[in-house]
Amino acid sequence: MRVREFSCVLSAVLISGCAADYLNHYDTGTLTAGDANHSNMLLQTVDPFNPNSQNTHIEGDGQRIAGVVQRYRGTTQRQPLHRAALS
């Protein structure tokens, strides 16, 4: 009885190895075959970028950014004297 079970399991394993190799072959060129219309539509888009990407005016405080850069470089920034401190 054990020989029969072993031979059945062995034959199932050998046959499943052939089936796994067969499943790796596809009828199409690639997995994305058939998307030609969608691909062409994306290639012919006039302006694919977000309209806000044209905005070159970046809001920010130049003095604050300069201080951050100087602290990053390890140099210190002179603090401006306030008029209240002078009086």
C-alpha positions, 0 to 999 in steps of 0.5 A, spaced: 500 500 500 505 504 501 508 503 494 502 505 491 501 511 495 508 513 494 508 512 486 501 516 486 504 522 490 511 522 485 507 522 479 503 528 481 509 532 483 512 530 476 506 532 472 505 538 476 512 541 475 510 540 467 503 544 468 507 550 472 512 551 466 506 551 461 502 556 465 508 561 464 507 562 457 502 567 455 498 568 448 500 575 448 506 579 447 506 582 454 501 582 460 499 589 458 498 587 451 491 590 448 492 597 451 494 600 445 489 605 445 490 608 452 498 608 451 497 612 444 492 617 448 497 618 454 502 619 448 498 625 445 496 629 451 497 636 450 499 638 457 500 632 462 502 637 467 498 640 473 497 647 471 499 649 478 506 647 476 507 653 472 507 657 478 514 660 479 512 665 485 514 661 491 512 664 497 517 665 503 521 669 507 528 670 504 531 672 511 529 666 514 531 662 509 538 665 509 538 664 516 537 657 515 542 656 510 547 659 514 545 655 521 546 649 516 553 651 514 555 652 521 556 660 520 552 664 525 548 670 522 548 677 525 542 679 529 539 686 527 539 691 532 532 693 534 531 701 535 528 699 542 534 696 544 538 702 542 534 707 546 
